C-alpha cells in the first residue's frame, strides 16, 4: 500500500491531497473488530471535484482490495474529521521531519509489521502543489519545502512505555536523517527549539523585525521564541 501510494501521490492534481498513515491498533475492546490488534497502512485524502473524477484518481489504490473503503462524497464540514484526531488532548510524544523522498525500507524496519513499534501512528503527508508555491504578498507561513512531511506519534502510559516510545522516535529520526531537510514545520514541533528552522532566511529576518517593532519588551511568549531584531 505504501509503495502504491508513493507511486500515485506525485501525479495527483492540486485539487487532491492525500496522506498515508501506518497505524498500530491496540487489542482493546473499544477498537472495531476488523482492525483490532492489527497493523494497517491507511490512505486518507480529499479531492475538490466531481465524484467520477475522484474515483478515477483513486482507482489504483481502491483496486488493491482494502479492508475498509470509506472514500465518499461529502461537504467541506467533514474535512476536519478526516485525520481521525481524538476529541480531547492526549499526552503525546512525537517527532517530525520535512522530506524530499521517503526511505520505505528503512522506515518500515522501524515501524512496519514485525517491528513491534510502540507508536500509535506514523503519518506521511503529501506536500507540493499549492503548498509548495510562494504567493506574492503571502504571510510568514506561505509555503512548505519538500515533498512530504513525516509525523510519528506515541502515547506514553508510564515510564517504561515512554522510554520505548522515545527509542522508537529516535530510530525514526535516524532512518530518515539522510532524506530530511534542514527546515522544520513549527506546528509539528512541540518542544523548545531554535525557531529559525521553521522559516527561510528572509522570512526569519522579517519576523524578527516585526517582533522588534511591535513587541520590543517581549511580552508575547505563547509560541516558539522569536528574538527581536537588534
CORSUL-V498906 format. One record per residue. N is the residue number from 1. RES is the residue in one small letter. PHI is phi in radians with two decimals (NA if undefined). Layout:
BEGIN
{{N | RES | PHI} {N | RES | PHI}}
END
This chain:
BEGIN
{{1 | x | NA} {2 | x | -1.08} {3 | x | -1.14} {4 | x | -1.12} {5 | x | -1.14} {6 | x | -1.12} {7 | x | -1.31} {8 | x | -1.53} {9 | x | -0.97} {10 | x | -1.09} {11 | x | -1.64} {12 | x | -1.30} {13 | x | -1.27} {14 | x | -1.03} {15 | x | -1.36} {16 | x | -2.18} {17 | x | -2.26} {18 | x | -2.45} {19 | x | -2.63} {20 | x | -2.05} {21 | x | -2.02} {22 | x | -1.68} {23 | x | -1.71} {24 | x | -2.01} {25 | x | -1.47} {26 | x | -1.23} {27 | x | -1.53} {28 | x | -2.25} {29 | x | -1.04} {30 | x | -1.36} {31 | x | -1.46} {32 | x | -0.94} {33 | x | -0.95} {34 | x | -1.07} {35 | x | -2.05} {36 | x | -1.06} {37 | x | 1.22} {38 | x | -2.20} {39 | x | -1.86} {40 | x | -2.48} {41 | x | -1.72} {42 | x | -2.03} {43 | x | -1.72} {44 | x | -2.09} {45 | x | 3.09} {46 | x | -2.60} {47 | x | -2.37} {48 | x | -1.66} {49 | x | 3.01} {50 | x | -1.40} {51 | x | -1.10} {52 | x | -1.14} {53 | x | -1.13} {54 | x | -1.08} {55 | x | -1.07} {56 | x | -1.16} {57 | x | -1.09} {58 | x | -1.65} {59 | x | -0.98} {60 | x | -1.04} {61 | x | -1.41} {62 | x | -1.17} {63 | x | -1.29} {64 | x | -1.34} {65 | x | 1.35} {66 | x | -1.16} {67 | x | -1.10} {68 | x | -2.37} {69 | x | -2.29} {70 | x | -1.97} {71 | x | -1.11} {72 | x | -2.83} {73 | x | -1.16} {74 | x | -2.86} {75 | x | -1.36} {76 | x | -0.97} {77 | x | -1.08} {78 | x | -1.43} {79 | x | -1.03} {80 | x | -1.20} {81 | x | -1.73} {82 | x | -1.09} {83 | x | -1.29} {84 | x | 1.00} {85 | x | -1.18} {86 | x | -1.16} {87 | x | -1.32} {88 | x | -2.18} {89 | x | -1.10} {90 | x | -2.21} {91 | x | -1.38} {92 | x | -1.61} {93 | x | -1.96} {94 | x | -2.70} {95 | x | -2.52} {96 | x | -2.66} {97 | x | -2.83} {98 | x | -1.55} {99 | x | -2.19} {100 | x | -1.45} {101 | x | -2.55} {102 | x | -2.06} {103 | x | -1.39} {104 | x | -1.00} {105 | x | -1.10} {106 | x | -1.13} {107 | x | -1.22} {108 | x | -1.20} {109 | x | -1.10} {110 | x | -1.67} {111 | x | -2.16} {112 | x | -1.46} {113 | x | -0.99} {114 | x | 1.53} {115 | x | -1.45} {116 | x | 0.94} {117 | x | -1.24} {118 | x | -1.49} {119 | x | -1.41} {120 | x | -1.42} {121 | x | -2.74} {122 | x | -2.14} {123 | x | -1.78} {124 | x | -2.14} {125 | x | -1.77} {126 | x | -1.31} {127 | x | -1.95} {128 | x | 1.33} {129 | x | 1.03} {130 | x | -1.13} {131 | x | -1.15} {132 | x | -1.70} {133 | x | -1.87} {134 | x | -1.46} {135 | x | -1.67} {136 | x | -1.08} {137 | x | 1.03} {138 | x | -1.39} {139 | x | -1.42} {140 | x | -1.16} {141 | x | -1.81} {142 | x | -1.25} {143 | x | -2.77} {144 | x | -2.17} {145 | x | -1.39} {146 | x | 1.58} {147 | x | -1.80} {148 | x | -2.54} {149 | x | -2.23} {150 | x | -1.75} {151 | x | -2.40} {152 | x | -2.00} {153 | x | -2.28} {154 | x | -2.33} {155 | x | -2.04} {156 | x | -1.22} {157 | x | -1.79} {158 | x | -2.76} {159 | x | -1.09} {160 | x | -1.14} {161 | x | -1.19} {162 | x | -1.10} {163 | x | -1.17} {164 | x | -1.14} {165 | x | -1.12} {166 | x | -1.08} {167 | x | -1.08} {168 | x | -1.18} {169 | x | -1.10} {170 | x | -1.16} {171 | x | -1.14} {172 | x | -1.14} {173 | x | -0.95} {174 | x | -1.17} {175 | x | -1.14} {176 | x | -1.85} {177 | x | -0.98} {178 | x | -1.32} {179 | x | -2.00} {180 | x | -1.50} {181 | x | -1.45} {182 | x | -1.24} {183 | x | -1.25} {184 | x | -2.21} {185 | x | -1.88} {186 | x | -1.03} {187 | x | -1.18} {188 | x | -1.89} {189 | x | -2.17} {190 | x | -1.85} {191 | x | -2.27} {192 | x | -1.02} {193 | x | -2.73} {194 | x | -1.26} {195 | x | -1.19} {196 | x | -1.10} {197 | x | -1.24} {198 | x | -1.49} {199 | x | -2.40} {200 | x | -1.27} {201 | x | -1.04} {202 | x | -1.16} {203 | x | -1.17} {204 | x | -1.05} {205 | x | -1.13} {206 | x | -1.08} {207 | x | -1.11} {208 | x | -1.17} {209 | x | -1.18} {210 | x | -1.10} {211 | x | -1.04} {212 | x | -1.16} {213 | x | -1.35} {214 | x | -1.92} {215 | x | -2.49} {216 | x | -1.11} {217 | x | -1.58} {218 | x | 0.95} {219 | x | -1.45} {220 | x | -1.61} {221 | x | -2.29} {222 | x | -1.45} {223 | x | -2.83} {224 | x | -1.17} {225 | x | -1.18} {226 | x | -2.03} {227 | x | -1.27} {228 | x | -1.18} {229 | x | -1.14} {230 | x | -2.14}}
END
